[in-house]
């Protein structure tokens, strides 16, 4: 069974770091596809890529929640302004 890290540090990607993680994932894919890595290194690189993808997914989910909340707040403010008498 694969153990996942539950610490907040492993689950979050800082905004500026997201692009760096994506670039690293792309580099890992290139190294694996090159066929020049030993099998053990392929598995290690693949595990790293999976962890980075999980971190990026968490980052994107958090940002989506923030956007949803902002849109909901905007919609609430908009509907309040339409229901208030002049």
Backbone as JSON, one array per atom type, in Angstrom:
{
  "sequence": "XXXXXXXXXXXXXXXXXXXXXXXXXXXXXXXXXXXXXXXXXXXXXXXXXXXXXXXXXXXXXXXXXXXXXXXXXXXXXXXXXXXXXX",
  "N": [[0.84, -1.18, 0.0], [0.51, 2.25, -0.76], [1.81, 4.95, 0.99], [0.64, 8.13, 1.79], [1.75, 11.43, 2.21], [0.61, 13.5, 4.8], [1.04, 16.01, 5.7], [0.67, 19.58, 5.78], [2.57, 20.97, 4.3], [3.37, 19.26, 2.24], [1.1, 19.09, 0.79], [0.46, 21.46, -0.36], [1.07, 23.92, -2.85], [2.88, 26.69, -3.47], [1.86, 29.73, -5.1], [3.76, 30.8, -7.01], [5.31, 28.6, -7.2], [3.85, 26.66, -8.46], [4.04, 26.69, -11.29], [6.71, 25.95, -11.48], [6.6, 23.35, -10.49], [5.03, 22.12, -12.46], [6.76, 22.4, -14.64], [8.84, 20.77, -13.74], [7.54, 18.29, -13.69], [7.13, 17.95, -16.43], [9.8, 17.77, -17.21], [10.54, 15.41, -15.94], [8.92, 13.58, -17.3], [10.09, 13.78, -19.83], [12.65, 12.76, -19.27], [11.99, 10.13, -18.58], [10.8, 9.23, -20.94], [12.96, 9.32, -22.62], [14.34, 6.99, -22.36], [16.8, 6.48, -21.29], [17.16, 6.11, -18.61], [17.8, 4.01, -15.78], [15.8, 1.23, -14.7], [15.04, 1.34, -11.99], [15.44, 4.06, -11.47], [13.51, 5.12, -13.15], [11.15, 4.35, -11.85], [11.46, 5.8, -9.47], [11.5, 8.45, -10.42], [8.97, 8.53, -11.56], [7.37, 8.23, -9.27], [7.97, 10.65, -8.0], [6.88, 12.44, -9.86], [4.16, 11.79, -9.67], [3.62, 12.61, -7.05], [4.12, 15.38, -7.3], [2.11, 16.01, -9.14], [-0.13, 15.48, -7.57], [0.15, 17.47, -5.63], [-0.11, 19.74, -7.24], [-2.73, 19.38, -8.12], [-4.13, 19.65, -5.7], [-3.52, 22.32, -5.15], [-4.84, 23.57, -7.33], [-7.49, 22.82, -6.81], [-7.93, 24.18, -4.39], [-7.74, 26.82, -5.27], [-9.9, 26.88, -7.01], [-12.01, 26.62, -5.21], [-11.74, 29.06, -3.88], [-12.35, 30.82, -5.97], [-15.0, 30.05, -6.51], [-16.2, 30.82, -4.11], [-15.8, 33.6, -4.2], [-17.34, 34.25, -6.46], [-19.85, 33.46, -5.54], [-20.16, 35.26, -3.43], [-20.17, 37.64, -4.88], [-22.5, 37.26, -6.4], [-24.39, 37.16, -4.32], [-24.19, 39.77, -3.33], [-25.01, 41.17, -5.58], [-27.68, 40.27, -5.88], [-28.72, 41.24, -3.5], [-28.6, 44.0, -3.92], [-30.51, 44.33, -5.83], [-32.87, 43.75, -4.53], [-33.25, 45.6, -2.55], [-35.17, 48.35, -1.51], [-35.59, 51.53, -3.13]],
  "CA": [[0.0, 0.0, 0.0], [1.27, 3.49, -0.86], [1.52, 5.92, 2.03], [0.65, 9.51, 1.33], [2.09, 12.41, 3.23], [-0.56, 14.28, 5.17], [1.41, 17.32, 6.21], [0.24, 20.69, 4.94], [3.64, 21.38, 3.41], [3.43, 18.41, 1.06], [-0.17, 19.17, 0.07], [0.24, 22.77, -0.96], [2.06, 24.45, -3.77], [2.78, 28.15, -3.51], [1.47, 30.21, -6.43], [4.93, 30.87, -7.89], [5.91, 27.27, -7.28], [3.01, 25.8, -9.3], [4.66, 26.61, -12.61], [7.95, 25.2, -11.33], [6.23, 21.94, -10.36], [4.6, 21.67, -13.79], [7.98, 22.28, -15.46], [9.56, 19.59, -13.27], [6.79, 17.12, -14.18], [7.45, 17.82, -17.86], [11.19, 17.3, -17.31], [10.53, 13.99, -15.54], [8.35, 12.84, -18.43], [11.11, 13.73, -20.89], [13.71, 11.83, -18.86], [11.47, 8.76, -18.66], [10.59, 8.89, -22.36], [14.25, 9.21, -23.32], [14.78, 5.6, -22.29], [18.17, 6.41, -20.82], [17.2, 5.87, -17.17], [17.68, 2.64, -15.28], [14.43, 0.94, -14.29], [14.83, 1.86, -10.63], [15.34, 5.51, -11.59], [12.22, 5.4, -13.77], [10.14, 4.26, -10.8], [11.66, 6.92, -8.54], [11.06, 9.66, -11.1], [7.51, 8.42, -11.69], [6.81, 8.51, -7.94], [8.1, 12.09, -7.81], [5.9, 13.1, -10.74], [2.83, 11.57, -9.09], [3.52, 13.49, -5.87], [4.0, 16.75, -7.8], [0.77, 16.13, -9.72], [-1.08, 15.55, -6.45], [0.3, 18.8, -5.04], [-0.69, 20.7, -8.19], [-4.18, 19.18, -8.09], [-4.6, 20.27, -4.46], [-3.42, 23.76, -5.37], [-5.91, 23.99, -8.24], [-8.77, 22.67, -6.1], [-8.04, 25.28, -3.43], [-8.01, 28.05, -6.03], [-11.27, 26.78, -7.52], [-12.88, 26.92, -4.07], [-11.68, 30.5, -3.67], [-13.1, 31.46, -7.07], [-16.42, 29.77, -6.28], [-16.62, 31.66, -2.99], [-15.86, 34.98, -4.68], [-18.49, 34.36, -7.35], [-21.04, 33.39, -4.68], [-20.24, 36.55, -2.72], [-20.57, 38.63, -5.87], [-23.91, 37.01, -6.71], [-25.17, 37.57, -3.16], [-24.2, 41.24, -3.3], [-25.81, 41.6, -6.72], [-29.09, 40.04, -5.61], [-29.13, 42.17, -2.43], [-28.78, 45.35, -4.45], [-31.74, 44.33, -6.62], [-34.03, 43.57, -3.66], [-33.38, 46.72, -1.62], [-35.99, 49.45, -2.06], [-34.9, 52.8, -3.38]],
  "C": [[0.89, 1.24, 0.0], [0.85, 4.42, 0.25], [1.6, 7.32, 1.44], [1.01, 10.41, 2.5], [0.88, 13.27, 3.51], [-0.21, 15.66, 5.68], [0.98, 18.4, 5.23], [1.31, 21.1, 3.93], [3.69, 20.55, 2.15], [2.17, 18.55, 0.21], [-0.36, 20.49, -0.64], [1.41, 23.17, -1.85], [1.85, 25.96, -3.79], [2.53, 28.59, -4.95], [2.65, 30.22, -7.4], [5.56, 29.51, -8.11], [5.1, 26.33, -8.17], [3.65, 25.6, -10.67], [5.95, 25.81, -12.56], [7.66, 23.7, -11.21], [5.8, 21.36, -11.72], [5.82, 21.47, -14.69], [8.78, 21.04, -15.04], [8.87, 18.3, -13.72], [7.11, 16.88, -15.65], [8.88, 17.3, -18.05], [11.28, 15.82, -16.95], [10.0, 13.14, -16.69], [9.38, 12.7, -19.54], [12.22, 12.74, -20.54], [13.23, 10.38, -18.98], [11.34, 8.33, -20.12], [11.9, 8.72, -23.12], [14.77, 7.78, -23.34], [16.18, 5.43, -21.77], [18.28, 6.12, -19.33], [17.15, 4.37, -16.86], [16.26, 2.46, -14.75], [14.12, 1.5, -12.9], [14.66, 3.38, -10.64], [14.0, 5.92, -12.21], [11.14, 5.38, -12.7], [10.25, 5.41, -9.82], [11.16, 8.22, -9.16], [9.53, 9.68, -11.25], [6.83, 8.75, -10.36], [6.87, 10.01, -7.64], [7.05, 12.85, -8.63], [4.49, 12.96, -10.18], [2.63, 12.49, -7.89], [3.36, 14.95, -6.32], [2.62, 16.99, -8.41], [-0.28, 16.25, -8.63], [-1.03, 16.93, -5.8], [-0.33, 19.86, -5.94], [-2.21, 20.6, -8.19], [-4.77, 19.83, -6.84], [-4.59, 21.78, -4.59], [-4.58, 24.27, -6.23], [-7.29, 23.86, -7.59], [-8.98, 23.8, -5.11], [-8.37, 26.59, -4.15], [-9.41, 28.05, -6.59], [-12.27, 27.08, -6.41], [-12.9, 28.42, -3.79], [-12.48, 31.24, -4.74], [-14.59, 31.27, -6.87], [-16.98, 30.65, -5.17], [-16.75, 33.12, -3.43], [-17.07, 35.2, -5.59], [-19.78, 34.34, -6.54], [-21.24, 34.7, -3.94], [-20.71, 37.65, -3.66], [-22.05, 38.48, -6.22], [-24.82, 37.43, -5.56], [-25.28, 39.09, -3.09], [-25.07, 41.79, -4.42], [-27.3, 41.41, -6.45], [-29.58, 40.91, -4.47], [-29.38, 43.57, -2.95], [-30.05, 45.45, -5.28], [-32.99, 44.26, -5.74], [-34.22, 44.72, -2.68], [-34.22, 47.83, -2.27], [-35.19, 50.72, -2.19], [-35.32, 53.81, -2.41]]
}
